[in-house]
Amino acid sequence: MPGYIGAIDQGTTSTRFIIFDHDGRIVAADQKEHRQIYPKPGWVEHDPLEIWERTQEVMQGALAISGLQPGDLAAIGITNQRETTVVWEKTSGKPIYNAIVWQDTRTDEICTGLAKEGGQDRLRARTGLPLATYFSGPKIKWLLDNIPGARLKVENGELLFGNMDSWVIWNLTGEHVTDVTNASRTLLMDLKTLDWDNEILGLLGIPRCILPEIRSSSEIYATARGLFAGIPVSGDLGDQQAALFGQVCFNPGEAKNTYGTGCFMLLNTGYEPVPSTSGLLTTLGYKIGGQPAVYALEGSVAITGALVQWLRDNLKMIEKSSDIETLAQEVEDSGGIYFVPAFSGLFAPYWRSDARGAILGLTRYITRSHIARAVLEASAYQTREVLDAMNKDSGVKLTNLKVDGGMVFNELLMQFQADILDVPVIRPKVAETTALGAAYAAGLAVGFWQNFDELRQNWGIDKEWQPHMESSQREKLYAGWKKAVRRTFDWVE
């Protein structure tokens, strides 16, 4: 068998292709960013054709860096930004409109209208999700209702929908499929049956023929075409579930937190979905071939790393994202200010689309360094809110937190995270756990790895941060954060 697995990691700001060996180590990687398109306030779009072009470029780029040939790959896995919605023509492959990104809030009126009967949680029992602009279903409805000719084309069976995993797999293989983790983020899938819900499809006016076939997260969907012809495409997980899998959180009660564009904490809850009463999402963790599906509780935070990018690109306060730590280290604390990054409303545990971003507690004492520190602390505070909700819903008090994503190399943030949570924070040796999870799923399907024990052996600790903050200081700071968050409510009427 070939000695490597490739993973496409199609993220919110960039696309990567990473090649792993049998020990889960990175052999080579290539990455390219794509444009962020903002047509109106609250609207966020991507060009699907640009993303597919970038995907092909990084796949070829990683091969060139490694010196490997396509035939050296035993399989390819896919992981992707979830909920980002694209509808394209079946024959031409041309999107009818830009992809509507998960952060986009244009479907607020659709969600509000649906919530008039039964409230925001009217579909939660079946889908595990509240009615929110975050999810794909309302985005599909918006596209079909607002793009000229879309309804006629869909009635004629000419259109296909997919989250970004389906778009990439369709272009790579010609198959129109998704996996249970991505399907669970559409607001259209029944958590128990793992199938599209006909009643919800009728409610949103979405014909079933537009939807991909729901498959497990680890099986051979098809073989690739083009440069990678004949290589099995055999793993598919939404990015946060892929990170859960890559962090080998295979037992109920194990959790991870990913610090990327947003911040996402997932807790493995086992073979039964656990309803949330604390503003979390009940979602699919993964499904390996014919084995039973594993469920998870998720706390989703919209803006974390994106706030650093905003400081870099919009305010020009830093030249590159990593500069924020140096700037924040110039001061001992945030000077009493809080930065609530509700640019697209607030996700877990509030689900308030009427909230907007704010900096609170400003005085003339505040400098750029205090703002930089408040930006980093915002990620830690939002994670604390999610962890509190998770403890309440699951009844399990976490004893440590496994972390991954681009921000976990920020020492200041990770130490403050441990302090504000009062639990150790652990970074694994391979921090690219999202791509690694997709590689693991693909490798299991073709026998590259035999079982979970092999995957566990690959995981190891790179660094651990212990909490040092006094309890009284921790709770005082956190109470200030909660007060600041409340001030951002009811901004949009």
Beta strands, then each sheet from edge to edge (+ up, - down):
strand 1: 4-10
strand 2: 14-20
strand 3: 26-33
strand 4: 45-46
strand 5: 73-80
strand 6: 85-89
strand 7: 99-100
strand 8: 159-163
strand 9: 177-179
strand 10: 189-190
strand 11: 195-196
strand 12: 213-215
strand 13: 218-223
strand 14: 232-238
strand 15: 255-259
strand 16: 263-270
strand 17: 281-286
strand 18: 294-301
strand 19: 338-340
strand 20: 358-360
strand 21: 401-404
strand 22: 425-428
strand 23: 461-465
sheet 1: 3+ 2- 1+ 5+ 14+ 13-
sheet 2: 4+ 7-
sheet 3: 6+ 8-
sheet 4: 9+ 12+
sheet 5: 10+ 11-
sheet 6: 17+ 18- 16+ 15- 21- 22- 23+
sheet 7: 19+ 20-
end
